[in-house]
Amino acid sequence: MGRLRTGVVGCGIVAQSRYFPILHRLTDRFIVVGLCDIDPITLSEAHHTFPDSSAFRSLAEMLGSPKLELDAVLLLADGDHHDMLLALAEHGIPTLVEKPISYTLPRASHCANEFERQGITLQVGYMKRQYEGVRRVARLIEKNDIVSVRVDLVHPPEDAYLVPVLGRGRPHTGDLIEFLDSATAQEDVAARLAVLGVQPNDVVTQRAYFLLATSVIHDVNLIRGLLGDPRKVPLAYFWNGGLAGQIVLAYSPNLTAFLGFSYIQGGAYEESVRLVGKRGRWTLRLPSPYPPHLPATLESVSGSAAEPPVFRSDPVSLLDPFDAQLQEFYRAVAEGGSPQVGGAEAAGDLALVERIIGVALAGVQDFDE
């Protein structure tokens, strides 16, 4: 097919910091012919980056322009992507969409089904699955007798790692609580929370749901990519106003996974994927996803009962996961391959989130009770 005539919908921080530089490098595969953003200043900045492209204030305006002849769209806008995805499916346009495809499972499944029904590529942007370190962890799980997998995320305000890249951060990160409360009050989110049994005054579970469905969904997908769906969810507990949580996922009598998250007010981003096996331990440390080319490290401890332990710590890869993600999207569209994460798997992530919320509601969430 050669170069894909590509439209970019949503030209904000994610696009500017991660996608635009890669699109400039991959000019043999992508040509940006259309840019879309509701903010005129953001759109103007993006148009300076791609001066030969056409600029639009809405997706409907972009899709209504016959001269673009779009082969693909990168849907990078913030928020719930349900309505825009349905419009793209109706026009038969292969799409790479940043997570989440929607804030709720029914709407996510609707999008996934429409793309599948029409045989159109839908790739969901879970760039953590593209890390070489994660691929190495997957191979370790296959080759070793692993008894536990633990994913721990410590997430500061995004400004802490966006400012060094772009010189600014997201406007809502100064008050995460306010942002979460406004998001969970949205009609479709509030209605789904009610279906799940979350009470209107249970702000802890509401906030935890939204973090799981939109941000921690990366890590839910990471665990599902490594281990599949758990047989049981024995424990889910949220605290610190819903900004921290611990979840236990049981796969067999010999294998359990743990997912922990904490959203804090400052400091550095931290994420680790820890494997414990009967004869060794491995810890993958992942960098912030925004500064490019930061290495992941893989630490290991091995040995036997008759030998002293051997400790190692090695950088894994400097390859950019966003680059790998775009390369995968190109292959899926131009060569007819299947993306690693499609719409059905992304909907499966939200199905697991709903199971987690159900377990949390069955437990005790209030210290005063």
C-alpha positions, 0 to 999 in steps of 0.5 A: 500500500505504501504510505498511509494517508493519515488523519490525526484527531486530537492534537494535544499533549499525547499527540505532540509529545509522543506521536508527532515526532514518530510520524516525522520519522516514519514518513515512508509509512505515514503521511499526515493529510488531516489534523483535527482538534476543537481548540484553535490554538492547539490545531494551529500549533499542530498545523505548524508541525504538518504544514501540508495537512488540512485542518479541521475543527471537528471529526464530522468536518474531516470525514466530510472532506472528500479530498483527504481520501483517508487510509487511516486515523489516529484517534488521540483525543481525550475522553470517551471515544465511543461516538467518534469510533462509531463515525469512523467505523461507518466510514470504514476507516482503520483506526488506532485509538488511545485507551480507553475506547470508552468509559463503560463496557457496553459502549466499548463492546458496541465500538468493538463489534462495529469494527469487527462486523465491518472487518475494519482494523481497530487497534487500541493504544496500550503502548506498555505491551510494546516494551521489549521488557514486557516481552521478556517478562512474558517469555520468563513466565512461559519458561519458569515455574512462576507463583506470583506476578505483582504490578505496582504503579505509583503515579504522580501528576502528569506535569512531573514528566510532561513539563520536561518534554513539552514545557507544560502539563495537563490543565486538570492535574492540579486537582485530580479529585475535582477532575475525577468527581466531574468525570464520574458525574457524567450521565453515561458513567453515573448510569453504569456505576448505578447498574454496578451497584455503586451508591451515589455517595460512594465517591471512593469506589466511583473514583477508583472505577474511573481510574481503573477504566481510564488510566490503570486500564493500561496495567489491567491490560498488561496483566491480562496480556501476560496471564489472561483472565483470572478465575477469581478476584478474591480481593479489591480494596480502595483507600485514600479517597479512591486514589489507591487500590490493591487487587488480587487476581487468582489464576490457579492454586499455584499462581496469583497476580497482584495489582496495586496503584497509588496516585500521589501529589508529587515525585517520580513515576514508578512502575514495576512488574515483579515475578516470583518463581520457585527458583528465581525472582525478576523485577522489571522497572518501567519508565514514565511513558512520556520522555522518549528513549528511557530504558527499562531495567530487568533485575534478577535473583537466581540460584539454588538451595546449594548455591549462593544467589546471583544478582543481576540488573540490566537495561532492557531496551531503548526502543520507543514503545510508541514507535513500535505501536505505530509500526504494528498499526501500519502492518495491520492496515497495509499488510492485513495483520492483526494488532496485538490489542483490538477492540474485543480485548479492550472491552475485556479489560473493562469487563475485568474492571467491573468484576473488580468493582463488584468484589470491592462493593462486597467488601468493607470500604469504610473504616468507620463501619 
